[in-house]
């Protein structure tokens, strides 16, 4: 019931990411983490969003229970050498959390300022790969690390991309969401051509989210997505249901 990974297997770091809001990134991250924990894996859920919805969903009141020093911010500022200080137990067996809170929003600006004022190109690129070594410091304790990304393509998002081993891109079957995902991939390629041209992922998958197949347009867009993204899309669909909102509220 608790398989864990073999000592020869690396810890897998999976980013749930899109730079559009409202596509179910956080809900996907939370339920994926719970699924993995139920299967017996040791899971670290990392909340990178200052709105801290993942932190809230794991049983905390973000702005009451945590301050900036409990987030990734001290590591980014050089006050901590690894991430053990900010890993917290949760009510869900098998899931540990690196929380976020409103004060974490300053991380974006601080990283951007450091990159903009770098002495040379090598130093500048270093500010886009801050999390690579950070998660190496704790990955021996986990089987899978799930990154819940903020809804933007900024310094934090790029740092997540450089640290992740795999990407899952939640995309509702709607025009603007599909267009956003296409632009997302173009921007990733542009950014990585400059920062990490040799970066390779174990997989990049699109997850259709918030789909209501009773609506003809939704069903049409699902078929189109399955054709356009063939080979890179999950067969399972995250259906739109009021049960998600109801369970969150309860």
Secondary structure, DSSP 8 states (H G I E B T S, - for coil): ------TTS--EEEEE--SSTTSSHHHHHHHHHHHHHHTT--EEEEE--TT-HHHHHTT--HHHH--GGGSSHHHHTTS-SSSGGGEEE-SSTTEEEE---GGGGHHHHHHHHHHHT-SSHHHHHHTT-HHHHHHHTTGGG-SEEEEE--SS-SHHHHHHHHH-SEEEEEEESSHHHHHHHHHHHHHHHHHHHHH-TT---SEEEEEEESB-TTSHHHHHHHHHHHHHTTTSB-SS--B--HHHHHHHH-
